[in-house]
């Protein structure tokens, strides 16, 4: 029996020895790790550094004017300023949705009271010096992904300097000074203009075409305003049309800052009357190449950004489910888009009008009548006299509608006209005046110079998409 059990005895001894060895290794590893953590935790400065790092938002640190600062990283890393070790820490980031001046300061400074004082002082300077910020305060939402901020603190997290960049021309700073006060000021930024000739082909909407050419969307808005009396870019622009623009490009300390005035523009289109439209800025107004002012009695459309969704005439009603005559045209646009009166006149109706929902009717001085339906809000009242381009309301979906859009009608002598009819375009676009005779020689000189500059511009062979973001601001 004993001899037969010997193999089992040896096996049992080996198993116990192996288990004892493993337990010994585990215990030794545990004490090594635990000792390391305890030693690190009580190392001077570790607790302060841990607290400061955890309080940082996600962002990119360093120079807020660099390209790297425009692309936030997944995890913020503290960057020390040159000088003595641990002298200062700099946090740079862009505002996110819902951020305010107070919220970004509160998230990055130790004391909320300090953050509140800095935000209030800096906001007062912004409100005084920024034309878009008259009502700006510490809790006003900043433009996400556009507004940049930099916060400089000492190693203990105490405030040293805050920089807020609304845009390249509007940069603000705050620093502490004696008697526990804050000093805030606007940085003097040099803004200059450079004249550039730009050419592009139409590919989709005007805004899409401008962006495809590597320019900012603001240029499309400016072109729409220049030609708003002559070209309906929704119904008359076609793929392959060519547009050439002589424009002032703004710079702030050599950084792009959008656009100034459009000095001249030429649009060549298959559907445009005459095949080409020319605009030359002279004495604050736009004229064609014959010296005739572009401004007319009537705009081409009541919306600056629009999409034609339903034409004039017989159609199948999408809600009522039957064929009916459509007395106007429908322009698709987001809720809240501004609707402007196509000409000056008197408001004859402003209120609810059955299936048209919120509805405004304007009687113009020439006897023509325009109507605007499905508005989400109305800004005029019955009997009110209004001017051309004045906002009468906002696009909506009131009444019988399947989506947000503007129902627009034109009436002449009480009878409906097709707003998009070529013959009606000429009937409703009355030319105002020409360049005054004493100025005609000067106009001819300006016209020749600017059209010569545009003649050499040619659309690019390929579309540099995505390069117009900086110019769009």
Steps between C-alpha positions, in 0.01 A plus 500: 500500500775747597701439189192535285412838663853654452431653158192679634697626803771654279238665281326649802829646633575657159154663484537650850845635418374659176203667673725635777738649239218671309358653818842632593542666159154662518563637849836644399347671193218646709739657753718645222205666324341625821827644622555680170154659509540616861842648426373683187189632673699666779759645262488887533300672223327185374167584666498853359593382152228233506235753600604751231507240224154366583345846486600560137252475212573310183703722270824594334762699685757744375466798268126560431590657165675189369338246268531233769276698734215475252479119536423394862672186629331217687681579825628837620867517597643782708773699327746691715614846395876548447690606808531351843368148547125495560474880467168506314247280323315592177165357392377575145177373348199594288153554642257213477120506464341687791827640632507853641790713619410421861466124442842457334671708772321318780605165354868596495554723803503379859283778645152558356495853643810590299351349186183706547694826547719444195200404284304811602793738443600353162136481382454872562796578272365265230158668513656846458735421211334224293216609270346150520518488879291793624309270735799275575544392862681233699228243428450566127562183299824509302511385138598132519817396314565867409566680829843421641626554853833469681536487880839547665543401867790449738597156626242524781219581256478872573386724214774687309341587164191423290473556123169481311498504117154563353657528153846606375407870527341478845744365758463582871730457801460508879776509763503549879633824642538670839227530761350168394358647176480383137623690194339407164564652157458442126814422303582738215490284187599638161227427241581544132346409165640330193314498170473155341336365186314171551334283234297181539249281319155432640469149645173466690380805693691827503615438858622149414683633195679767703605246763618259228722780369671519839328821611278584797120488496485873578612568142188320371283721723669813365450389138133424566455852636681659205283327238177471700307725259603309186581137578298238687786259571258221585308492171745662258846366586615186319796264534784634290413869542806715571534772763794739535540725803737785586482517879682652794639230725545618857803414714573559868874487568541291181225256606193460271194681634229441240404745228452872451312650204434324172656755262376334181335175392405335173257207483471307172202267498286310251172602666600856592336769290746609231737217596707721731457739791763750611527690827745783571513677836510879453416768757339245732265350237527221244468573128513284189761553227275764338486707817141403588438445871424137588254593773142456377153559640460126569731228628524174309392302809408561865771265634876527472556127546229289342408176327210483257270215610178571306432710191201707388212319327316168525644253747407206720448642849722301740258534796153515342587222255340656191588710197475872572633820352799635688469879502860564594837331550637320804853558623642243740708652779575424868260627763609846612640613163436873447228590247541845346252717313583509130408872477381789713129528571225473763405185692135418429484166687705356785345208687365148477358408159367144498724249325766767446554533876671823602462715192618846389372694199671818373353751252789664316510855368476381138176313575667158503415280797725240668396233750703289746356189667581230762709742709616392845507863617381836362679830556255741334143617568206591281525858375876521556716656227810293426810531283659269245703223669324560834444175691126416511539168685680167527457180299286240677252215462173652620172414331487209254862411432711184492822682594649844559474716188379836369194525276551811285245663265499797261180671385458767233159667478357237733614211278773253586826507304774238483792651697747297293362589154764672281248759376402585856865548590520790258162637608592513869862614470483874431843657452564796732781724377833522321835640611474880516650671194776687690624163634474297178869546406615383842261203483638398158852498644398288800303262278793440263749442781286250687373308199859472374600346834214251473576408137819320599330292773411143406317224693733236649525168319433316827297602805708545818216400733521589866749784466254782555437454871731775615349749257147417606537664838 
